[in-house]
């Protein structure tokens, strides 16, 4: 009943059509957030691979190992998801059809980078994490070139 009343009210309110090039027309885009997240994926992957299994049956050592391992995995997966989110915002909101003239491989580059985000979540593969960083660097270069700039690629680690 309450739902019907609300629907009747909302259906009587005039709707104005608005247009925006993205979800929030702020015009502020930067691939830096994708770089930071991808760099965290690489860092966590290296840390996971460097973890040493405890020897013996020391419960405290195993608990610490399991805690550290699960934290690294959770961070790696969260940051891979964040990388993909940031890349998709650039791909779908910033880049326009006219950019394809300058970057004919734009769609393939973003598609492959998105696939690498998934691959780094599913596996503990340093090569894939490094490929992801290379893809994000390529997107960084495309982005700044599209703005007529050549901002340097700088990593935190």
SVG drawing of the C-alpha trace seen along z (x, -y; Angstrom):
<svg xmlns="http://www.w3.org/2000/svg" viewBox="-2 -20 63 50">
<polyline fill="none" stroke="black" stroke-width="0.4" points="0.0,0.0 2.7,-2.4 4.7,-1.6 1.6,-2.4 1.2,-5.8 4.9,-6.6 4.7,-5.5 1.7,-7.7 3.4,-10.7 6.6,-10.2 4.8,-9.7 3.1,-13.1 6.4,-14.9 7.7,-16.5 10.9,-15.0 13.6,-17.2 16.0,-15.5 19.6,-16.3 22.8,-15.3 26.3,-14.6 29.3,-13.0 29.8,-10.8 28.2,-9.8 29.5,-13.1 30.4,-15.8 33.3,-17.1 35.8,-17.0 38.5,-15.7 40.3,-12.6 43.7,-11.3 45.2,-7.8 47.2,-8.2 44.6,-6.4 44.8,-3.4 48.6,-3.5 48.5,-3.6 46.1,-0.7 48.0,1.4 51.2,0.7 49.6,2.1 48.6,5.2 52.2,5.7 53.5,5.0 51.1,7.5 51.8,10.1 55.6,9.8 54.9,10.0 52.7,13.1 55.4,14.8 58.0,13.9 56.1,15.2 57.8,18.2 55.7,21.1 56.3,21.7 58.1,24.9 56.6,27.4 53.3,27.2 53.7,23.9 50.1,22.7 51.1,19.1 53.5,19.0 50.8,20.6 48.2,18.1 50.5,15.2 51.3,16.7 47.6,17.2 46.7,13.8 49.4,12.1 48.7,14.2 45.0,13.5 45.5,9.8 47.9,9.6 45.4,11.5 42.5,9.3 44.5,6.1 45.7,7.5 42.1,8.4 40.7,5.1 43.3,3.1 42.9,5.1 39.2,4.3 40.0,0.6 42.4,0.6 39.7,2.0 37.2,-0.6 39.5,-3.5 40.5,-2.2 36.8,-1.7 36.0,-5.3 38.8,-6.6 37.7,-4.3 34.0,-4.9 33.8,-8.5 37.0,-10.3 38.0,-8.8 35.7,-9.6 35.3,-8.3 37.6,-11.0 40.5,-9.6 40.5,-6.5 42.1,-8.4 45.1,-9.0 45.0,-5.8 43.6,-3.0 44.5,-0.4 42.7,-2.3 39.9,0.3 42.2,3.3 44.6,1.6 41.8,1.0 40.2,4.4 43.6,6.2 44.3,4.0 40.8,5.0 41.5,8.6 44.8,8.3 43.0,6.8 41.0,10.0 44.0,12.2 45.8,10.6 42.8,11.3 42.5,14.9 46.2,15.8 49.3,14.9 51.3,14.2 54.1,11.5 54.4,11.5 50.7,10.6 51.0,7.9 53.9,6.4 52.0,6.6 49.2,4.8 51.6,2.0 52.9,1.8 49.3,1.5 48.5,-1.2 51.6,-3.0 50.5,-2.8 47.1,-4.2 48.8,-6.9 50.8,-7.9 47.7,-7.9 45.7,-9.9 48.3,-12.7 49.0,-12.8 45.3,-13.2 45.5,-16.3 48.6,-17.6 50.9,-16.9 53.7,-14.5 53.4,-14.0 56.2,-11.6 55.3,-8.1 56.4,-7.9 55.9,-5.0 55.9,-5.1 58.1,-2.1"/>
</svg>
